[in-house]
Amino acid sequence: MTTVTLPTVPPPRRHTVAPGRSLAELTAWYGPLPLRRRRVPLAEASMEMSPDAEQPAFRFSFDDRELRAVLTSERVDTVPGDRLQLTGGLALNGVAFPVLLRLRVVERDEDRLLVVGAAKLPYRLLRRATGFRLPWRIPATRLRLLVAAEFA
């Protein structure tokens, strides 16, 4: 009888954000002027690192009466200066809108990752593609989605 050792595959690692350890904010801009700034509840945020993929997958779920959307990453690039650049889609009203989210890694440990970042969205294109609308009294030209999360 011979013994055969099988290679061990490490289980996928999934890090989530604990309730109260995140922040999301949506700001409407008209030219250089911020017109409206509103906190948006971050319902769920996760980072999953699978053994066969070379880059992690990020997912942010926003749950607000104005913004009910899910941001998922398709590609994660490392930028010099401890920064990450997420290319992904913002699923809003059943339509995926392309988004570039630039994250700065504030703190990194073995079991913890603290990131802060923002994505700039052209309001007119977002409105045409997804049907997302701000109140009529806010003449916005672009939106900024700010995300701060601690994955543990």
C-alpha positions as CSV (number, residue, x, y, z in Angstrom):
1,M,0.0,0.0,0.0
2,T,1.4,3.4,-1.0
3,T,0.4,6.7,0.4
4,V,-0.2,9.6,-1.8
5,T,-0.2,13.2,-0.6
6,L,-2.5,15.5,-2.4
7,P,-1.7,19.1,-2.8
8,T,-3.7,21.3,-0.5
9,V,-5.6,24.2,-1.9
10,P,-6.0,27.0,0.5
11,P,-9.6,28.0,1.0
12,P,-10.8,31.3,-0.5
13,R,-10.4,34.2,1.9
14,R,-13.4,36.5,2.2
15,H,-13.1,39.7,4.2
16,T,-16.1,41.7,5.0
17,V,-16.8,45.1,6.6
18,A,-18.2,45.1,10.0
19,P,-21.3,47.2,10.6
20,G,-20.4,50.7,11.6
21,R,-16.9,50.4,10.2
22,S,-17.6,52.0,6.8
23,L,-18.6,55.2,5.2
24,A,-20.1,56.1,1.8
25,E,-21.0,59.5,0.6
26,L,-22.5,60.8,-2.6
27,T,-21.8,64.4,-3.6
28,A,-23.4,66.3,-6.5
29,W,-21.2,68.9,-8.2
30,Y,-22.1,71.7,-10.6
31,G,-18.8,72.8,-12.1
32,P,-16.5,73.5,-9.1
33,L,-19.3,73.9,-6.6
34,P,-20.6,71.0,-4.4
35,L,-24.4,71.3,-4.3
36,R,-25.4,68.4,-2.2
37,R,-23.5,66.0,0.0
38,R,-25.3,63.0,1.5
39,R,-24.2,59.9,3.4
40,V,-25.3,56.7,1.8
41,P,-25.6,53.6,3.9
42,L,-23.2,50.9,2.8
43,A,-25.3,47.7,3.2
44,E,-22.4,45.3,2.5
45,A,-18.8,45.4,1.4
46,S,-16.6,42.4,0.8
47,M,-13.2,41.5,-0.6
48,E,-12.7,38.0,-1.8
49,M,-9.3,36.4,-2.6
50,S,-9.6,33.1,-4.4
51,P,-6.5,30.9,-4.8
52,D,-6.8,30.6,-8.6
53,A,-7.3,34.4,-9.2
54,E,-4.3,36.7,-9.0
55,Q,-6.3,39.7,-7.9
56,P,-9.0,40.2,-5.3
57,A,-12.6,40.9,-6.1
58,F,-14.3,43.8,-4.4
59,R,-18.1,44.3,-3.9
60,F,-19.9,47.3,-2.4
61,S,-23.6,47.4,-1.9
62,F,-25.3,50.7,-1.3
63,D,-28.8,50.9,0.2
64,D,-30.5,54.3,0.1
65,R,-33.8,55.6,-1.3
66,E,-31.7,57.7,-3.8
67,L,-28.9,55.2,-4.5
68,R,-29.7,51.5,-4.5
69,A,-26.8,50.0,-6.3
70,V,-24.0,47.4,-6.3
71,L,-20.4,48.2,-7.3
72,T,-18.3,45.2,-8.3
73,S,-14.7,45.1,-9.5
74,E,-13.7,43.4,-12.7
75,R,-10.0,44.3,-12.5
76,V,-7.8,45.6,-9.7
77,D,-4.5,47.3,-10.6
78,T,-1.8,48.2,-8.1
79,V,-0.6,51.8,-8.5
80,P,2.6,53.1,-7.0
81,G,2.2,54.8,-3.6
82,D,0.1,52.1,-1.9
83,R,-3.0,52.7,-4.1
84,L,-5.4,50.4,-5.9
85,Q,-7.4,51.2,-9.0
86,L,-10.6,49.3,-9.4
87,T,-12.2,49.0,-12.8
88,G,-15.7,47.7,-12.5
89,G,-19.4,48.3,-12.9
90,L,-22.1,50.1,-10.9
91,A,-25.3,48.1,-11.2
92,L,-28.1,50.6,-10.9
93,N,-31.6,49.9,-12.0
94,G,-30.5,46.7,-13.7
95,V,-27.9,48.5,-15.9
96,A,-24.1,48.2,-15.3
97,F,-22.4,51.6,-15.6
98,P,-18.6,51.6,-16.0
99,V,-16.8,53.0,-12.9
100,L,-13.1,53.7,-12.1
101,L,-12.7,53.7,-8.3
102,R,-9.3,54.8,-7.0
103,L,-8.5,53.6,-3.5
104,R,-5.7,54.6,-1.2
105,V,-4.6,51.9,1.3
106,V,-4.4,53.6,4.6
107,E,-3.5,50.6,6.7
108,R,-2.6,47.0,5.9
109,D,-2.1,44.1,8.3
110,E,-2.3,40.3,7.8
111,D,-6.0,40.2,8.6
112,R,-7.1,43.8,8.0
113,L,-7.2,46.3,5.1
114,L,-8.4,49.9,5.5
115,V,-9.1,51.8,2.3
116,V,-10.4,55.2,1.3
117,G,-11.3,56.1,-2.3
118,A,-13.5,58.0,-4.7
119,A,-15.1,57.6,-8.1
120,K,-16.2,60.4,-10.3
121,L,-19.3,59.8,-12.3
122,P,-20.7,62.1,-15.1
123,Y,-24.2,62.8,-14.1
124,R,-25.7,63.3,-17.5
125,L,-24.4,60.0,-18.9
126,L,-25.4,58.1,-15.7
127,R,-28.9,59.5,-15.9
128,R,-29.2,58.5,-19.6
129,A,-27.8,55.0,-19.2
130,T,-29.5,54.0,-15.9
131,G,-32.4,56.4,-15.3
132,F,-30.9,57.6,-12.0
133,R,-32.2,61.0,-11.2
134,L,-31.5,63.6,-8.5
135,P,-34.2,66.0,-7.4
136,W,-35.1,68.5,-10.0
137,R,-33.7,71.4,-8.0
138,I,-30.1,70.1,-8.1
139,P,-28.5,70.9,-11.5
140,A,-25.5,68.5,-11.2
141,T,-22.9,68.0,-13.8
142,R,-21.0,65.2,-12.0
143,L,-21.2,63.0,-8.9
144,R,-18.5,61.8,-6.6
145,L,-18.9,58.6,-4.7
146,L,-16.6,58.4,-1.7
147,V,-16.0,55.0,0.0
148,A,-14.1,54.3,3.2
149,A,-14.1,50.7,4.4
150,E,-12.2,48.5,6.8
151,F,-12.0,44.9,5.7
152,A,-11.3,42.4,8.4
